[in-house]
Structure formats: C-alpha cells, structure tokens
Amino acid sequence: MAEAKPLSDNVEEYLEAIHRLSQSPRGVSTTGLATQLAVTPASVTGMLRRLAGLGLITYRRYHDISLTREGERRALSLIRRHRLAERLLTDLLRVPLAEAHDQACRLEHVVSSDLEGRIADALGDPQACPHGHPLDPSARDRTISLLDAPLGRPLTLARLDDESPDVVRYLAERGLLPGKPIALKQRMPAAATVVIEAAGQTHTIGASLAATIRVHRPRRAT
C-alpha cells in the first residue's frame, strides 16, 4: 500500500504536541500548544484551522481539540520514528542521551517507513527508546511515578518523562536511568524532596522531578 502524502515538519510537530498534551490531565489547549511549541497563540489558532482543514483534528474555537483517527495514526507513527531515532543515536552513534531528544526531533521527519523497518532490524527490534518510552506509543502504561512508589521496596527505573537535556544530564550523572535498580528511602514533604538509593549511593531530589520518573510496579509482597 502506498504511503500517505507527506506532511510538513511543522504540521507533524503540532500533531505530536497535540497527542502529548492529550495524555496530560490538563488536556489540549491553544495556550498549552503555544507554550510547548514556543509560538504565539495566534500562530496556534492558524495552524489548528489548517489541521482541521486537512482532516487531522476536530477543532472549534474555545472547544476541545482532538486528533481524528487519521491524525492519531500520523501522530503515533511520528512518535515511533522519534523514539527509534533516539535508539539509533544512542546505541549505534554513541550520542549522549541528554542530546538524543533534540537530534531525534530533526531525524524523525525524514525517516520513511522502509528506513524505519531497516533501523529497527539493525537495532535488534528494540521495544523502548533510551528514555524508557515504549516504541509503540499506544502500549498500556504499567508503570507508576517514583513519587507514589512504596518506601524501601526494590524498584526498577522504567522511564524518564522529562527529556529536557539538563534534567537527563543530571539524572545520568547519578546513574538514574531506565533499567537501573533503585529504592525510594524517604519522603520529606516539608522540603519537597525524596531520598533515593541507587548503586549504594543516596541522592536527594526534588519531589517535582521524582514525579516525572516512572518505575515498574513492584511485585506484591508474599
């Protein structure tokens, strides 16, 4: 079957942002899109009209913004290509994880479906990006926030929801990356911090950052 007509990089960025915001408690709004994409609200309004005209979103001013089935399909495809590009950059090209997200944002728009398959084969069909997000964006999330994890139980770090370079660099320097065993040792609400143990070292981090770190659900004690 022939590939769908290519979209501009700008249109794809909007679809990706709309999908991402749709997963958040606040949902999708013109203001949220403007903030995330670093553009003016007027620019967002113009693009939303264009996306609606392309049949990629449903949109009425001052009402909910949502992806159509085709818009969702395009967004999920783009997100998969982005995560696969991150895997290529870190696994084969040895790009530091803190730089992978921004570099993948450029690559994701030029990866064809054929090239996507070849990259996946070359990497051994990975199931997650280096930040821990599943390559299949529609996969069920079975993780919990570190902030909500039980104290003192062995945990495995699953995913970093905040992929900004400074945050990833900070966590990487402390060995707090997907796949690493950790334990939540203490919550300190008054200081808005938590204490984590990893590889025999303790680290104190802000509760707001801990909320963006996902861990696998621990097995129930027997």
C-alpha positions, 0 to 999 in steps of 0.5 A, spaced: 500 500 500 502 506 498 504 511 503 500 517 505 502 524 502 507 527 506 506 532 511 510 538 513 515 538 519 511 543 522 504 540 521 507 533 524 510 537 530 503 540 532 500 533 531 505 530 536 504 536 541 497 535 540 497 527 542 502 529 548 498 534 551 492 529 550 495 524 555 496 530 560 490 531 565 490 538 563 488 536 556 489 540 549 489 547 549 491 553 544 495 556 550 498 549 552 500 548 544 503 555 544 507 554 550 510 547 548 511 549 541 514 556 543 509 560 538 504 565 539 497 563 540 495 566 534 500 562 530 496 556 534 489 558 532 492 558 524 495 552 524 489 548 528 484 551 522 489 548 517 489 541 521 482 541 521 482 543 514 486 537 512 482 532 516 487 531 522 483 534 528 476 536 530 477 543 532 472 549 534 474 555 537 474 555 545 472 547 544 476 541 545 481 539 540 482 532 538 486 528 533 481 524 528 483 517 527 487 519 521 491 524 525 492 519 531 495 514 526 500 520 523 501 522 530 503 515 533 507 513 527 511 520 528 512 518 535 515 511 533 520 514 528 522 519 534 523 514 539 527 509 534 531 515 532 533 516 539 535 508 539 539 509 533 543 515 536 544 512 542 546 505 541 549 505 534 552 513 534 554 513 541 550 520 542 549 522 549 542 521 551 541 528 554 542 530 546 538 524 543 531 528 544 533 534 540 537 530 534 531 525 534 526 531 533 530 533 526 531 525 524 524 523 525 521 527 519 525 524 514 525 517 516 520 513 511 517 507 513 522 502 509 528 506 513 524 505 519 523 497 518 531 497 516 533 501 523 529 497 527 532 490 524 539 493 525 537 495 532 535 488 534 527 490 534 528 494 540 521 495 544 523 502 548 527 508 546 533 510 551 528 514 555 524 508 557 518 510 552 515 504 549 516 504 541 509 503 540 506 509 543 499 506 544 502 500 549 498 500 556 502 504 561 504 499 567 508 503 570 507 508 576 511 515 578 517 514 583 513 519 587 507 514 589 512 508 589 512 504 596 518 506 601 524 501 601 521 496 596 526 494 590 524 498 584 526 498 577 527 505 573 522 504 567 522 511 564 524 518 564 518 523 562 522 529 562 527 529 556 529 536 557 537 535 556 539 538 563 534 534 567 537 527 563 544 530 564 543 530 571 539 524 572 545 520 568 550 523 572 547 519 578 546 513 574 538 514 574 536 511 568 531 506 565 533 499 567 537 501 573 535 498 580 533 503 585 529 504 592 525 510 594 528 511 602 524 517 604 519 522 603 520 529 606 514 533 604 516 539 608 522 540 603 519 537 597 524 532 596 525 524 596 531 520 598 533 515 593 538 509 593 541 507 587 548 503 586 549 504 594 549 511 593 543 516 596 541 522 592 536 527 594 531 530 589 526 534 588 519 531 589 517 535 582 522 531 578 521 524 582 514 525 579 516 525 572 520 518 573 516 512 572 518 505 575 515 498 574 510 496 579 513 492 584 511 485 585 506 484 591 509 482 597 508 474 599 
